[in-house]
Amino acid sequence: MSRTAAPQPSPQPRRGFTLLELLVSMGIIALLAMILLPVVVLARRHARDATCKSNLSQLWKATNTYANNSANEVLFPNVLTPLRISNVIYTEQQPSAWGYLYPGFVADNRMFFCPGDPVRDVEWTYGWANWETEEGEVQCSYGYRGGQGLVTDPTTQVTLSVIEVHPRKVFAAEYYERFTTPARVNHPNHINVLRCNGQVEQSDAVVSFGPEDDDFVEALDLLDR
């Protein structure tokens, strides 16, 4: 005796989203994006700031290693304007200041640049493409103090012993140029500085390195302690 198969229930038609449900879903997604976007931006900003501070710390260590391997613990040869803070690391067919660290003591040139520096791109006139060229100039994100405020005679070489007696003064700082277009401002409302004792700090002082000579003195006076 054969069995008759039980009738299968007919499939229910699939119900799509109504316009109201779609609008509610889009509103929730938009609201979440508005909440999370500032958090993402802030996280990226903190990451760039942390990298910048790490760069300064690594440059300090490399500078000390360089000085300990040079005669009489001299930091860098006096070139250009030794009594003025400068962010030039290559000019006139030779290294300058930080540039003497490359490549023997700093192998990765990215260490010379803050990730928040607004001019770090292929169009930057004073970019890394000029390194070892005949007429080019390379500028980095950090200004090396040289002897300004540490020695009075421009022929005096700056050594580790010279900076050791000024532990709270600025050894290097992010090189702000607020007078340029676009202004070189790496971080909103603050600047990272490296002191002569090797400590990296954040300063809320608003400074501008140039364009006049007096601006350099005023900037360092504001950052020094």
N, C-alpha and C positions, 0 to 999 in steps of 0.2 A: 504494500500500500504506500503510494508516494505521498510525500509531504509537500504541502504548498508553502512556498517561501513567504514569510511575513512581509507585508509591504513596508518598504523603507520610507521614513519620513522625508518629505521633500525639503531640500536645502533652503535655509532662510536666506533671503537676499541680503548681500552685504550693504551695510549702511555707511555712507561716506560722511566726512565732516560737514557739518552745517556751516554756513557763513559765519554765524555767531561764534561757534567753537574755534574756527580758524582765526578769527580776529582776536579772540581771547588768548589763543596760543601765541600768536605773533606779539601781542602786547606783553605777555610774560617774558618771552625771549628778549624783547627790546629792553624791558626793565632790568633783566639780569645783565644784559650787555652794558647798560648805563652804570650798574653797580660795580661790575667787574673791570671795566675798561680803565678807570682811574687807578685801581689796584695794580693792574698789569703795568701801566705807565710808571707808577711809583716804584714797582719792583725793578723795572729796567733801569730807572734812574739810580736806585741804590746800587745796582750791580755795576753800572759805569763808575759810580763814585768809589766803590770798593776797589775796582781795577786801577783807578787813578792813584789811590793811596798806596796800593801795592807797588805800582810802578815807581813812585817816589822812594819807597822803602828799599826796593831792589837797586835803584840808582845809587842810593846812599851806600849800600854794601859794596857795589861795584866800584864806586869812587874810592872807598877806603882800601880796597884791594889794589886798585891802581896806584894810589899814593904810597902804599907800603912796598910797592915794587919799583918805585921811582927813587931818584936821588933825593935825599933829605926830606922825604915824605911830601914832595911838592904835588899839589892837586893837579893843576893843568898849566901848561905854558901860558905866559901872558901874551895873549893875542887880541887883536881888535881893541876894545875898550875895557881893560881889566878892572877899572874902577866903576863899572856900570853893569847892572844885571842884564843878562842877555840870553835869548833863547836860540841864538844862531849856533848850529853845531857843525856846519861846513860852509866855508867861504874862501875865496882866493886860492882855490885848489888845495886846501888843507883843512883838517878837522879843527874845530874850535870848541873849547869847554867840554860839554858832555860828549862831543863827537870823538874825543880821544879814547872813549871807552869802547868804541865799536871798531872791529868785531871781537877784539881780544878779551874784553871783560863783559860786554853785553852782546850776545850773539843775535838776539832777536830785536830788530829795530823798532818793533811795535812798542817796546818798553818806553820809548821816548815820546809817545803820543797818548794823550788822554782820549778814551773812546767817546767822550762828550765834546771834543774839540770840533767846532763847526766847520773848520777849513780842512779837515783831513779827508780829502778826496783827490781824484786824479787831476782835477782842474787847478789845484792849489799851486800857485806860482812858485812857492818855495818848498815844494814837496821832495820826497825821497828820490825821485827820478833825477834830481840834480847831483846826487852824491857822486863824487869823483869826476865831475865834469869840469871843463876848463873855466867857465864863467858862471856856473850855477851857484845857488845858495840854498841851504836846507835849514829850515826853522822847525823846532819841535814845540811841544806843548808846555815845556817847563823852562823857566828862566833860572840860570845859574848865577849866583850873586857875584862871583869874582871877589875882588877886594874891597868893593865899596862899603864904607863904614867899618871895615876891619883893618885896613892899612891905609896910610896916607900917601905913600910913595908908590906910583904905578909900576916902578921897576921891582918892587918887593914881591917875591913869589909867595903865594898863599899856601901855607902848609897845614898839616893836621894840628900842629901845636898852636898855630894862629887861631884857628876856629875853636879850639878847645877852651879858650879863655872867654868865649862868647856863646855859651851853651844855649841861651834862649833867643839868640838872634836867628833870622831866617837864613838858611843855607841855600834853599831853592824854593821856588813857588810856581804855581800855575801862572802862565804868562797871559794876563788879561790885556786886551787892547780894545777898550770900549770906544775908541775914537774911529775905528775902522768900520767898513761896511762889507759884509756883516760884522757886527762886534764879535770878538772872540771871547765868548763867555761860556765856559764849559759846564758849569753847574749853577742852577738858580740860587742866587742870594748868598753864595759862599765860595770860598777859594781854599784849596788844599795847599798847605805849606810844609816844608821840611826844615826843621830847625838844626842848628849846629851840633846838637847832642844826638841827632839821628831820629828824633821823634817826629812822626807825621801827625799834623793836626789840621782841624778844620777851622777856618777863620771867617767870621761874618763881615770883616772889614771890606769895604768896596774900594778897590784900588784900580789904577790904570797905569801900565808901564809905557809911558810916552803920551804924546809925541815929543814933549819938551824934556830937556835934561832934568829940570826941577821935578817933573812928575815921577821920575825914578826914585829920587831921594824921598819924596813925600810918600810914595807907595811903601818903601821899605820902613820908613818911620812908623807908618800905621800898622805894619805887620810885625815889627820887632817888639820884644817885650823887655 
